[in-house]
């Protein structure tokens, strides 16, 4: 599985740091939706789904969390703990997010608006769709 971590250019000085997110420059798709996850308890696992078409970039802008990614053939464990690094998640990748730090704020950029029909929420169905390709 090709896990793509994108290094985002960080600018800063003694006053602090800034990362700019610009579609088609450092974000490889047109941004249609932005959301963030926060106040997640440490013992909680989120996600448990894949998307048929949606592409996303996830950034831990504060704290950290772990992504367990699965393409039906290979599983990869990725720690997000750098606000200047984004995890590109393509379609047909099962994802689970876990090990949230108490202060974690996970920002997600998506290339499409919310569409429940794009979700695959059953792992066995996901595996069946992958094997059909």
Protein Blocks (a to p, Z undefined) as FASTA:
>chain_A
ZZddddddddddfkbccddddehklmccdcfbdcddehiafkbcehjiadfklccddddf
bgcddddddehlaccddddfbfkbccdddehiacddehiafklccddddfbdcdfklpcf
bfklmmmmmmmZZ
